[in-house]
């Protein structure tokens, strides 16, 4: 996982630019911790992991943003967000009905 303080700055910046509540940002941070613990993060860019965590957190906290919106702010392609979202949801056991 990248430098923790830099990741925190990035997720805060991206969250603010996406107009997410502090609760959604906190949820995204929790997802990033779980990603790090599960070692899904190996060979994945920090921005990709942040983008996916924000996408999932937005849905879980009823503040959904489109993949296009997340992509525009984070610089991660929509296709990459989709692929990594599927992988992370499966690995972490996040219930699919919340993400479709």
C-alpha positions as MATLAB code, in Angstrom:
seq = 'XXXXXXXXXXXXXXXXXXXXXXXXXXXXXXXXXXXXXXXXXXXXXXXXXXXXXXXXXXXXXXXXXXXXXXXXXXXXXXXXXXXXXXXXXXXXXXXXXXXX';
ca = [
       0.000    0.000    0.000;
       1.256    3.516   -0.695;
       2.294    6.040    1.926;
      -0.644    6.247    4.337;
      -0.537   10.022    4.739;
      -0.503   10.545    0.958;
      -3.415    8.132    0.517;
      -5.362   10.026    3.181;
      -4.709   13.313    1.368;
      -5.778   11.824   -1.969;
      -8.970   10.261   -0.629;
      -9.864   13.510    1.165;
      -9.260   15.535   -1.983;
     -11.199   13.149   -4.219;
     -14.047   12.917   -1.669;
     -14.330   16.686   -1.500;
     -14.297   17.025   -5.276;
     -17.051   14.392   -5.509;
     -19.054   16.202   -2.775;
     -19.172   13.121   -0.547;
     -20.155   13.404    3.106;
     -17.587   12.704    5.834;
     -19.400    9.413    6.495;
     -18.882    8.249    2.925;
     -15.219    9.259    3.025;
     -14.833    7.317    6.269;
     -16.495    4.282    4.681;
     -14.067    4.509    1.744;
     -11.139    4.685    4.170;
     -12.458    1.570    5.951;
     -12.718   -0.239    2.619;
      -9.107    0.714    1.846;
      -8.003   -0.758    5.185;
      -9.805   -4.012    4.355;
      -8.236   -4.037    0.897;
      -4.805   -3.619    2.469;
      -5.445   -6.392    5.008;
      -6.589   -8.789    2.288;
      -3.555   -8.062    0.085;
      -5.772   -7.272   -2.923;
      -3.662   -4.148   -3.245;
      -0.643   -5.977   -4.615;
       0.282   -4.591   -8.048;
      -2.653   -2.149   -8.079;
      -2.175    1.601   -8.337;
      -3.156    3.658   -5.290;
      -5.546    5.798   -7.355;
      -7.301    2.684   -8.656;
      -7.886    1.405   -5.139;
      -9.080    4.823   -3.967;
     -11.418    5.149   -6.967;
     -12.986    1.755   -6.305;
     -13.269    2.381   -2.557;
     -15.025    5.692   -3.224;
     -17.349    4.099   -5.770;
     -18.337    1.302   -3.367;
     -18.631    3.641   -0.368;
     -20.876    5.999   -2.310;
     -23.286    3.179   -3.049;
     -23.195    1.772    0.475;
     -23.837    5.213    2.014;
     -26.596    6.137   -0.473;
     -24.480    8.804   -2.160;
     -23.795    7.018   -5.432;
     -21.587    8.553   -8.074;
     -21.259    7.173  -11.566;
     -18.099    5.469  -12.703;
     -17.725    8.350  -15.148;
     -17.752   10.886  -12.296;
     -15.241    8.875  -10.261;
     -13.088    8.369  -13.355;
     -13.012   12.066  -14.164;
     -11.884   13.020  -10.641;
      -9.389   10.191  -10.011;
      -8.008    9.685  -13.518;
      -8.794    5.952  -13.409;
     -10.651    4.536  -16.421;
     -14.224    3.349  -16.023;
     -13.222   -0.097  -17.258;
     -10.536   -0.390  -14.594;
     -12.965    0.738  -11.886;
     -15.467   -1.896  -13.037;
     -12.910   -4.720  -13.117;
     -11.391   -3.900   -9.755;
     -14.814   -3.323   -8.177;
     -15.848   -6.852   -9.099;
     -12.626   -8.288   -7.683;
     -12.804   -6.294   -4.446;
     -16.509   -6.946   -3.843;
     -15.915  -10.686   -4.175;
     -12.760  -10.704   -2.042;
     -14.243   -8.609    0.764;
     -17.656  -10.275    0.674;
     -19.596   -7.081    0.071;
     -23.152   -7.995   -0.816;
     -23.745   -7.662   -4.540;
     -27.319   -6.337   -4.292;
     -25.925   -3.088   -2.893;
     -23.671   -2.589   -5.872;
     -25.722   -3.458   -8.949;
];
